[in-house]
Every structure is written in structure tokens, then in C-alpha cells.
Amino acid sequence: MVIDDRFGYVHVCYGEGVGKTTRAVGLAIRAAGGGLNVAFVQFMKPGMSDEVKIFNKIPNIQYFCPGEHPFILSKGPGVVHFKHAESALEAARKAVCDSVHILMCDEILDTLLFGTLTKDSIIDLMHRCQDKTELIMTGRHAPCDIVEEADYVTKFVQIKHPYYKGVRARGGIEY
């Protein structure tokens, strides 16, 4: 049996620095430009970032976000956050079943920080993609076993950011 090694690798893009989602967006656009089918699933976000406007204009990018939800505050995640995470995970699993070439799971790793998904569910998704769907996962932290199992690992390190001088997030730049 010959395995098509073009797809099925796992990318982990994590760290405190900016650019994780931007990298995923850029790769999604590059893949779509190459004629590949892309599923872009956003976890932990309300689906209002400016890249969504472009995704809706590119026929071979399917975008999914479960919808708006409040930020998780110090009291921890609420029912809406657990439902959001589970709905996004189901969309990701469906994309693998639908045989997309590239699956972007933006901020999926942050579900682990807040406990809205289990590490086992993410590792299961990694295994479902093996040898057939390229999986790109982003977030602030990546557990060692996920890093070990991934094929590409990029850590983003923040050196400076205008936020710490009082500059608010800007549309088209930070979101």
C-alpha cells in the first residue's frame, strides 16, 4: 500500500507571542490558492475577526465558529464555553470525515488552559487526521506530549507589543 504523504502532518503553533492565527490564516489562503480544500475552525473566539470576511469569499475555505460568547473571566468557563468548544470540536471531526486537505483549529490548544476540552480529545483528533488531513493547531500553550507527537512545532515568543503601552487591539491587525 502506498501512503500519500502529502497530507496528514500535524502543526503546532503556540506561545505568548502574536502571529499564531495570522500564520494559520496565511497557510489557509496559500492552500486554497493551491486548489486544496480547507476547513478553518475557531475555538475560544466569537467569529468576528476580519479574516472571516475573506474566508467567506474563497470557495474552498469552509469557516466555522460556534458563535459569540463572553470572555472567560477569573471565575472560569461557563456552560456556554463548554458548548462552544464541543461544537467546534464536532465541526473539526466532521471536516476530517469530509476529507478536507487542511484542517485549521485556531485556539484549540487554549481549550486545555481553561478545561473546556480534554487533552485526550485533542490527541484523538490528531490521530483521526493521521495520513489524510493536515492539521494545524494554535494556542498559547502546548503540552509536551502534543508537541512530541506533532511534526511541525513553532513557538511564538513575544518581545514587545504596543498593548503594554496602552494601545488597544486594532481591527485588521490584531483581529
Summary of the structure (lengths in Angstrom):
residues: 175
radius of gyration: 15.7
end to end distance: 44.2
largest distance: 57.7
contacts: 512
relative contact order: 0.24
helix: 37%
strand: 18%
